[in-house]
Amino acid sequence: MYPWLTAPWALWYEKLLSGRLAHGWLVTGPGGLGQPQFAREMAAAHLCAHPAANGPCGQCHSCQLLEHGNHPDLLVLGAENERSLGVDLIRDLSARLGATPQLGAGKVAIIEQAERLTEAAANALLKTLEEPAGRSLIILLSEVPDRLLATIRSRCQRLALNAPATAVALQWLRQQPGAEAAEPIHLLLNHGAPLRALEYLNTGRDPQRKALFSALADYLAARQKLPALLVALEPVLPYGLDWLYLLLLDALKLQTGASMAECRMSDAGSVIGRLSALPTARLLALVQGLSALRSNEEAFATAMPGLHLLNWCRLFYSEVSDVVS
C-alpha cells in the first residue's frame, strides 16, 4: 500500500470489518495515485477468507488466486484500449455478478475510467447498483466523476484519493529506482501524483522537456528558425504540448504578479520571462490554440502530426515576433 493511501484505506477497511460496507463505491482522484492498485486491494479484502486487522491475509486460497491474477470472482472492465464502455459490456458484467460465486465469498467488479460509460451502459449499471446480487461489491474508478450520471454517483459511496504532501511524495519517490534525484518540480509537472512523476523520470521525459525549452529559447533568441522548433517538438508528442501549455500559463501567471517560484516550469525562467512580455491577448490566443490541439486526439493518430503542429507554430511565430531578438 502506498503511504499516501493508508488513511483512505483505514476508513474503508473499518467499514468492511464492521459489516457496514456499501455494495457500490466510487473511488475518485487524479491519475498517478494508485487507483487501480487500491481497488484491487479492496477486492482482495472483500474476497479474503480470513481478513486480518489491517487488510487481507495474503495466505488463503482467494488471496493466492488474486496474487496470480486468476480469481474467478473478480471482474475488471476498462482496459486502456477501450475508447468507451458500452451497454453490452455492462449487461455481461451484470449477468456474471448474478451467477453463483465460485468460492462462495461474493463477487467483485472493478470498472476503471468509469466516466467512459455510455449513457445506455450507465443506465444498465444503475439497475445492478439498485439490486446487487448477493455479496457483490462494485467499484467504480474515475478521475472525472462529474462526467458520470448523477444517479450513478448517488448510488455509490464516494472515497476520494488525494495527492500527498510534497514531503511525503518526495520521500517515497527518492526510494524508487531511477527517481533518487527527484525534486519538487517533478511533482509539480505531474499534478502532485507520485506514480506519474516516477514514470516521467524513468522514461527520460525530463531531459526531453529541457531540450525542448532549450530549442524554444534559441528560437526566441533568433538563433534558430521555425523548422527547428518543429523538429524539437515532434519527438516529444503529446507530452510536449502539455509542457508548452504549462509554460504559457506560467507566463500569464507572471503577468498577474506571481513570482517565478510559483511557476510549474520555474527551471525555464528565461523563456517564461520573455513570453510574459507579450500582450495578454496574444498569450491567450496561443493558449487557446494549444488547448484545441491537445484535445484533438485524431491529430496524433496520423502518420504526420507535423501538419497539425505547423498551424500552431505559425501562430506562435506571428504572436512572438515582437520578442524575438
Secondary structure, 3 states (H helix, E strand, C coil): CCHHHHHHHHHHHHHHHCCCCCCEEEEECCCCCCHHHHHHHHHHHHHCCCCCCCCCCCCCHHHHHHHCCCCCCEEEECCCCCCCECHHHHHHHHHHHHCCCCCCCCCEEEECCHHHECHHHHHHHHHHHHCCCCCCEEEEEECCHHHCCHHHHHCCEEEECCCCCHHHHHHHHCCCCCCCCCCHHHHHCCCCCHHHHHHHHHCCHHHHHHHHHHHHHHHHCCCCCHHHHHHHHHHHCCHHHHHHHHHHHHHHHHHCCCCHHHCCCHHHHHHHHHHCCCCHHHHHHHHHHHHHHHHCHHHHCCCCCHHHHHHHHHHHHHHHHHHCC
